[in-house]
Amino acid sequence: MVSPLASFRILGISGSLRKGSYNTALLRVAQRLVPDGVELRIYDGLGEVPLYNEDVRAQGEPEPVQRLRRAILEADAVLIATPEYNWSVPGVLQNAIDWVSRPAGQGAFRGKPVAIMGASTSIAGTLRAQLQLRQVLRSVDAFTVPKPEVIVTQASNRFDAEGNLTDETARELIVTLLKSLVAWAHRLNPERALVESR
């Protein structure tokens, strides 16, 4: 939920463009489970980001990329929900990270607290995609929450027709992940945590 008193802002990014995406639904579930004083906004423009091309970037960063970069920079933390395509990170998500990681050493994810979760219809869930995404985020100097791992397997059986997550264990893990993300961010930025406690 969005609180008018929210002082901690999380940007939610789904690695799927599908209208009925389980991963976007996972972010909506997280929106309703955020701790008090926390706001989770879901980014809706990933599909507008063009394919990465250094020649295009050299002429000026496209507006959709600028918008994504601003959204990441303005957030206190980022929560990524990723599907798994062919044992890997979806191309649309990798492409977006490639864009905002430039120029080298000045990327939007640099120093940013990030948490990962994912849902898939397979029995293995998004384990391999999440492992690869952790490597990618490490390369762009993001700080990824180590645990808990939120891997929703056989997603078609764990969401109802309205997109509500019916798996109580998964819901509890999302709550823990959100709390861990906020705590992780405060640990990385103790001065902010001190100001908010006053």
MOBEL-V370514 format. One record per run of one state. SS is the DSSP state (@ for helix, = for strand, . for the rest). FROM is the first residue (numbers start at 1). TO is the last residue. If there is no record, write none. Layout:
BEGIN
SS;FROM;TO, SS;FROM;TO
END
This chain:
BEGIN
.;1;7, =;8;14, .;15;21, @;22;33, .;34;37, =;38;42, .;43;45, @;46;48, .;49;53, @;54;58, .;59;62, @;63;74, .;75;76, =;77;81, .;82;84, =;85;85, .;86;87, =;88;88, .;89;90, @;91;100, .;101;112, =;113;119, .;120;126, @;127;139, .;140;142, =;143;144, .;145;149, =;150;152, .;153;154, @;155;157, .;158;158, =;159;159, .;160;164, =;165;165, .;166;167, @;168;188, .;189;189, @;190;196, .;197;198
END
